Amino acid sequence: MKTNKILLLFLAIITFGEALSQRTQIQGTITNKAEVEGIHIMNLSSRINTVSGVHGNFSIAVKEQDTLLFSSVHYIPKKITISSEIVEKGILILALETLVNELDEVYLGPNLTGNLETDLKTIKTEKQIDFDDVGIPGFKGEQEEKIPKLVGQVITPLSLDVEGLYKYISGYYKKLKTQRKWEAENNTIASIINYYSVSFFVDAYQIPEERLYDFLLFCTETSSIQSFFESKNYVKVLAVFDEKGPEYAKRLQITEFEKKE
């Protein structure tokens, strides 16, 4: 009889522990007046993620002591620790702090003549940022040169484009296609970093900042993340991060092990 009571007590403790470990769905609202759609909410404890709707509403599974990370290009990333009160009420309401990108002050000086053409020549401007400034390789050759079809455009029944034929034979067009592919990938990667922020990948996926570009290039080359991001399908974009994050972490471990060997 005593053994049965101990067994029942043990089962009750296990059941109670499992109940505590289960996550419940809570409803949330981001109360900022503008730009509340498409904000990414990730549960850093369970790796569950979601995206806010048109009115800033979202739903996500949590349990006590979970940490939620809110990330958007328009707001400073914010972490919220789930309290017992939030779990009990099933509601989370918050406002995010706007991310302000301050521009350098522009000083025109007093020597303006009123002649627009003359004054524009005397105003000093900063050099435009390019790929090298942010450490990303980019194609700097002639832009948007059309690549004609070999049959039907370069070679037709009535004519022959000698220059076009030479470019096909020499591999010029093949190289140009590769350069444009790289440029498109680089533009996407730069946009993704700008949209999610570097800290999002460091906090959510433990990707070292110096390996972030390599990680996103890995995602781009092994998934359809480029088309997902361009079509604003952010749920699928996050799904790619969830899938490729662990894969990339294993690659880093192997690389570090080989370096030690």
C-alpha positions as CSV (number, residue, x, y, z in Angstrom):
1,M,0.0,0.0,0.0
2,K,2.8,2.4,0.9
3,T,4.6,1.5,-2.4
4,N,1.4,2.4,-4.3
5,K,1.2,5.8,-2.6
6,I,4.9,6.6,-3.4
7,L,4.3,5.5,-7.0
8,L,1.2,7.8,-7.3
9,L,3.1,10.7,-5.7
10,F,5.9,10.1,-8.2
11,L,3.5,10.1,-11.1
12,A,1.8,13.3,-9.8
13,I,5.2,15.0,-9.7
14,I,6.0,14.0,-13.2
15,T,2.6,15.1,-14.5
16,F,2.9,18.4,-12.7
17,G,6.4,18.9,-14.2
18,E,5.2,18.2,-17.7
19,A,2.3,20.6,-17.2
20,L,4.7,23.3,-16.2
21,S,6.9,22.6,-19.2
22,Q,4.0,22.9,-21.6
23,R,3.7,26.2,-23.5
24,T,0.4,28.1,-23.8
25,Q,-0.7,30.4,-26.6
26,I,-0.8,34.1,-25.7
27,Q,-2.2,37.0,-27.7
28,G,-0.1,40.1,-28.1
29,T,-0.4,43.6,-29.6
30,I,2.3,46.1,-30.5
31,T,0.8,49.5,-29.9
32,N,3.0,51.8,-32.0
33,K,0.9,54.0,-34.3
34,A,2.8,53.1,-37.5
35,E,4.9,50.3,-39.0
36,V,3.4,47.5,-36.8
37,E,3.0,44.9,-39.5
38,G,5.8,42.4,-40.3
39,I,7.6,42.8,-36.9
40,H,9.3,39.5,-36.1
41,I,8.8,37.9,-32.8
42,M,11.0,35.0,-31.8
43,N,10.9,32.9,-28.7
44,L,14.6,32.5,-28.0
45,S,13.9,29.7,-25.5
46,S,11.9,27.4,-27.8
47,R,13.0,28.8,-31.2
48,I,9.3,29.4,-32.1
49,N,8.7,32.5,-34.2
50,T,5.9,34.5,-35.7
51,V,5.2,37.8,-37.5
52,S,2.9,40.6,-36.4
53,G,-0.2,41.3,-38.5
54,V,-1.6,44.5,-40.0
55,H,-2.7,46.0,-36.7
56,G,0.3,44.8,-34.7
57,N,-1.4,41.7,-33.4
58,F,0.4,38.4,-32.9
59,S,0.0,35.0,-31.3
60,I,2.9,32.8,-29.9
61,A,3.4,29.8,-27.6
62,V,5.2,30.6,-24.4
63,K,5.8,29.5,-20.8
64,E,7.1,31.3,-17.8
65,Q,10.7,32.6,-18.1
66,D,10.8,32.3,-21.9
67,T,12.4,35.2,-23.6
68,L,10.8,36.9,-26.6
69,L,12.8,39.0,-29.1
70,F,11.1,41.6,-31.1
71,S,13.0,42.7,-34.2
72,S,12.2,45.1,-37.1
73,V,14.0,47.5,-39.4
74,H,12.0,50.4,-37.9
75,Y,12.5,49.6,-34.2
76,I,15.3,48.9,-31.8
77,P,15.3,45.2,-31.0
78,K,13.6,44.4,-27.6
79,K,13.6,41.4,-25.3
80,I,10.7,40.5,-23.0
81,T,10.9,37.9,-20.3
82,I,7.6,36.1,-19.9
83,S,6.3,36.4,-16.3
84,S,3.7,34.3,-14.6
85,E,1.3,37.2,-14.9
86,I,1.6,37.2,-18.7
87,V,1.1,33.5,-18.9
88,E,-2.0,33.7,-16.5
89,K,-3.6,36.5,-18.4
90,G,-2.6,35.2,-21.8
91,I,-2.0,38.8,-23.1
92,L,1.1,40.8,-23.9
93,I,0.8,44.5,-24.8
94,L,4.0,46.5,-25.6
95,A,5.4,49.4,-27.5
96,L,8.7,49.4,-29.3
97,E,11.3,52.2,-29.4
98,T,11.7,53.8,-32.8
99,L,15.0,53.4,-34.5
100,V,16.3,56.8,-35.5
101,N,19.0,56.9,-38.1
102,E,20.5,60.4,-37.6
103,L,22.1,62.0,-40.7
104,D,25.3,64.0,-40.5
105,E,24.6,67.8,-40.3
106,V,25.0,69.5,-43.7
107,Y,26.6,73.0,-43.5
108,L,26.2,75.0,-46.7
109,G,28.1,78.1,-45.5
110,P,27.4,81.7,-46.0
111,N,29.0,82.1,-49.5
112,L,25.8,81.5,-51.5
113,T,25.2,83.6,-54.5
114,G,21.6,82.8,-55.3
115,N,22.7,81.2,-58.6
116,L,21.7,77.6,-58.2
117,E,24.1,76.3,-60.9
118,T,27.1,78.2,-59.3
119,D,26.2,77.3,-55.7
120,L,25.9,73.6,-56.4
121,K,29.4,73.5,-57.7
122,T,30.8,74.9,-54.4
123,I,28.8,72.6,-52.1
124,K,30.9,69.7,-50.8
125,T,29.1,66.3,-50.6
126,E,30.2,63.1,-49.0
127,K,31.2,60.2,-51.3
128,Q,28.4,57.7,-51.9
129,I,28.7,54.4,-50.0
130,D,29.4,51.4,-52.2
131,F,29.9,47.7,-51.7
132,D,33.5,48.1,-50.5
133,D,32.5,50.4,-47.7
134,V,30.3,47.7,-46.1
135,G,32.7,44.8,-46.9
136,I,30.5,43.2,-49.5
137,P,31.8,42.3,-53.0
138,G,29.8,43.8,-55.8
139,F,29.9,44.0,-59.6
140,K,31.1,47.5,-60.7
141,G,31.2,47.0,-64.5
142,E,28.7,48.2,-67.1
143,Q,25.2,47.8,-65.8
144,E,22.2,46.3,-67.5
145,E,23.8,45.2,-70.7
146,K,21.3,43.1,-72.5
147,I,22.3,39.4,-73.1
148,P,20.7,38.4,-76.4
149,K,19.6,34.9,-77.3
150,L,22.2,33.1,-79.4
151,V,19.7,31.8,-81.9
152,G,17.1,34.3,-83.0
153,Q,18.9,37.5,-82.0
154,V,22.7,37.0,-82.5
155,I,22.2,34.5,-85.4
156,T,19.2,34.9,-87.6
157,P,18.3,33.7,-91.1
158,L,19.0,37.2,-92.5
159,S,21.8,38.6,-90.3
160,L,24.7,37.8,-88.0
161,D,25.7,39.9,-85.0
162,V,29.5,39.4,-85.1
163,E,30.1,41.2,-81.8
164,G,27.4,39.2,-80.0
165,L,28.7,35.9,-81.4
166,Y,32.2,36.8,-80.2
167,K,30.9,37.5,-76.7
168,Y,29.2,34.1,-76.6
169,I,32.3,32.3,-77.9
170,S,34.7,34.1,-75.6
171,G,32.5,33.4,-72.5
172,Y,31.8,37.1,-71.9
173,Y,28.1,36.6,-71.5
174,K,28.5,33.7,-69.2
175,K,30.8,35.8,-67.0
176,L,28.3,38.6,-67.1
177,K,25.5,36.3,-66.0
178,T,27.6,35.2,-63.0
179,Q,28.4,38.7,-62.1
180,R,24.7,39.7,-62.1
181,K,23.8,36.7,-60.1
182,W,26.4,37.7,-57.4
183,E,25.2,41.3,-57.5
184,A,21.5,40.2,-56.9
185,E,22.6,37.9,-54.1
186,N,24.7,40.7,-52.5
187,N,21.8,43.2,-52.7
188,T,19.5,40.7,-51.1
189,I,22.0,39.9,-48.3
190,A,22.5,43.6,-47.6
191,S,18.7,44.2,-47.5
192,I,18.3,41.2,-45.1
193,I,20.9,42.5,-42.7
194,N,19.3,46.0,-42.8
195,Y,15.8,44.5,-42.3
196,Y,16.6,42.2,-39.4
197,S,19.7,43.9,-37.9
198,V,23.0,42.2,-36.9
199,S,22.0,41.8,-33.3
200,F,18.9,39.7,-34.4
201,F,21.2,37.0,-35.9
202,V,23.6,37.1,-33.0
203,D,20.9,36.8,-30.3
204,A,18.5,34.4,-32.1
205,Y,20.9,32.1,-33.9
206,Q,24.3,32.7,-32.2
207,I,25.9,33.6,-35.6
208,P,29.1,35.5,-35.0
209,E,29.0,39.0,-36.4
210,E,32.1,38.5,-38.5
211,R,30.5,35.3,-40.1
212,L,27.0,36.9,-40.8
213,Y,27.6,37.5,-44.5
214,D,28.9,34.0,-45.0
215,F,25.9,32.6,-43.2
216,L,23.4,34.5,-45.3
217,L,25.3,33.6,-48.5
218,F,25.0,29.9,-47.4
219,C,21.3,30.4,-46.9
220,T,21.0,32.1,-50.3
221,E,22.9,29.4,-52.2
222,T,21.1,26.4,-50.5
223,S,17.5,27.7,-50.3
224,S,14.9,29.9,-51.9
225,I,15.3,32.7,-49.3
226,Q,16.0,35.2,-52.0
227,S,12.6,34.8,-53.6
228,F,10.9,34.5,-50.2
229,F,12.4,37.8,-49.0
230,E,11.7,39.7,-52.3
231,S,8.1,38.5,-52.1
232,K,7.9,39.6,-48.4
233,N,7.1,36.0,-47.3
234,Y,8.8,36.6,-44.0
235,V,7.4,33.4,-42.3
236,K,9.3,31.3,-44.9
237,V,12.4,33.5,-44.5
238,L,12.4,32.7,-40.8
239,A,11.8,29.0,-41.5
240,V,15.0,29.1,-43.7
241,F,17.0,30.7,-40.8
242,D,15.6,28.0,-38.4
243,E,16.7,25.2,-40.8
244,K,20.1,26.6,-41.9
245,G,21.2,28.0,-38.5
246,P,22.0,24.6,-37.0
247,E,23.5,23.4,-40.3
248,Y,25.8,26.4,-40.4
249,A,26.7,26.0,-36.7
250,K,27.9,22.4,-37.5
251,R,30.0,23.7,-40.4
252,L,31.6,26.3,-38.0
253,Q,32.4,23.5,-35.5
254,I,34.1,21.4,-38.3
255,T,36.1,24.4,-39.5
256,E,37.3,25.2,-36.0
257,F,38.2,21.6,-35.4
258,E,40.2,21.4,-38.7
259,K,42.1,24.6,-37.7
260,K,43.1,23.0,-34.4
261,E,44.3,19.9,-36.2
